[in-house]
Amino acid sequence: MDAFGLIQIGLILSSTTLISSLQCNHLPLQQRKVIENSLRLLDKMGKEFPQQCLREKMSFRFPTQVLQPRQKETVGVAIEEIFQHIFYIFSKNLTLAAWDQTVLDQFQNALFLQTEQLEACVIKKHTQHCRNKEVSRLKLKKYFQKIDCFLEDKKHNLCSWEISRAEMRRCLQLIDKVIRKL
């Protein structure tokens, strides 16, 4: 390959890196839009919360401290982890959830794309913050396992899905609140 070819490759790589870093600079704005869209899709996905499900309500206690670290990277890692868990929960055994499949697919796609974007942008440094990130991940894993177990215990019935949908709405609203502060 000649020098001109190497220069072209270098220009392409540097412009790709520049475009990627520009996307990462606008990540909080993108996340707000994705969350706003996800909340809209969650509402559109199903009908109003069924009255018969009120007696089955459960408190899952979202670990809010995972969204309060001082480092933006740590918050980004937590948000990425949350999106992955929500995607996982909404990707299994949805047969008894009486939701609009097209809207559900849009919701899943939005979560997946945002997770991919976060993975590309979040700097995962192995520094002293590594332990804090691991503690956050474990807390989030425990939180989402409660939801998953609840769904399994209720055999993924309509009420368990509606309660989980309401919980994911609260979760996304918490993320939105944190992003607006960043």
N, C-alpha and C positions, 0 to 999 in steps of 0.2 A: 504494500500500500504506500502511495506517495504522501508527501507532506500535506498536499491539499486535502486528501481524503481524511487524514488525521485531524486536520483543522475543522473540517465539516463535522466529524464525529464529536469533537470537543465542543463545538458550538451547540450541537443538538443536545448533548448531555448537560451542558451548563444551562441551556434554556429550559430543559425539562426540570432540572433542580430548582431553577428560579420560579417556574410555574408552580411546582409542588410547594415551595416555601411560601409563595403568595397565598395558595390555598390554605396552608396551615396558619398563616397570619389572620385569615378571616374565619378560622374554625369556630370561635365562639358565636359569631353571627350565623354561620351555617348550622351549628348545633341548635341555636334558638329556633331557626326555621324548621329544622327536622323535628324538634320536640313539639313545636306548634302544630305541624302537620300530623305528627303521631297522635297527639291529643285529639285532634279533629277526627282522625281515622278511628281511634278507639271509641269515640262517641258515635260515629257513623256505623261502625261495625255491628253494634247491637242496638237493641231498643233501650228504653229506660230500665233502671235496675228493678227487677221483679220483686214485688212486695213479699212474696212467699219466701224469699231468700234472706230477708232482714233478720230472722231469728238465727240464721246460720253464720252471721257475720263473725269475723275473726280478726284479731289484731296481730299483725305480723311483725310490727315494730321495726321499721326501716332503720338501719344503723346510720343516723344522720352524721355522726362523727367522721365517716369516710369521705364526706364531701366538704369537710372543714379544714383540711391541711393548708399550710401556708404556701406550699409549692404548687404552681399551676400544673406541672407534670403529674403530680400525685393525684390531683383532682381529675385530670384527663384520663389517667389509668383507671381510676374508680369509675368514671363515666363509661369508658370503653367496656369495662367488666360488667356494668349494669346492663348496657345494651346487649351484650352477649347473652346474659342470663335471661333477659326478657325475650330475646329471639328464641332461645332454647325452649322456654316455657310455652311460647305461642307456636311452637313447631311440632307439638306432639299431641296425639289423642284428642283432637278437637271435634270428634264426631257428635258429641252431645251439646256442644256450644252452638246455639242457634244464631250464628253470625253470618253476615254477608261475606261469602268466600272471596269475592273480588277485592273488597275493602281489606279483608284480612291479609290477602296476598300483598297489597300495597303497603300495609303496615309492616309486614315481615321484610319486604324489599327495602323500605326506608331504614329499618333498624340495621339490616345487613350492610347497606351502603355506608351508613354513618359509622358503623364499627370498622369497616375497611378504611375509611378516611382517618379515623382516630388512630388506628394501628400504624398508618403511614406517618402520622404527625407526632404522636406522643413519643417523647424521648424516654427510652427505658434504660436509664443509667443504673449501673450497679454500684451505687454509692451508699452513704449512710441512710438514705431514704428507702433503701431496698427493704429493710425490716418493716418500716411503716406501711409500705405498699403491700407486703405480704399479710400483715395484720388486717389491713383494709379488705384485701381479697378474701381472707378467711371469714370476716364478718359478713361480707356480701354473700359468700357461698352459703353460709348458715341461714341467712335471711331467705335466699331464694330456695334453699332446700325445704324450709318450712312451707313455703308456698307449694312447691312440688309435692311434698308429702300430703298436704291438705288436699290437693287435687286427687292424688292417688287414694287417700282415705275415703274421699267422697265419690270415688270411681268416676272421676271427671264428669260429674253430672252438671246440669245447667247452672245450678246455684253456685257450685264451686268455681265454674268459669266466670260467672258474673262477678263474684267476689274478687277473684284474681284480676279481672279486668279493671275493677275499681281500684285495687291496690296498685296496679301498674300505672294508672292515671295519677295517683298520689306520688308515686315514685318519679314519674316524668316531671311533675310539677315541682318537686324538690330540686331536681337537676336544673330545671329552667331558672329557678330562684338563684341557685349558686352561679350559673353561667352569667346571669345579669349582673352579679356582683363583681365578676372577674372583669 
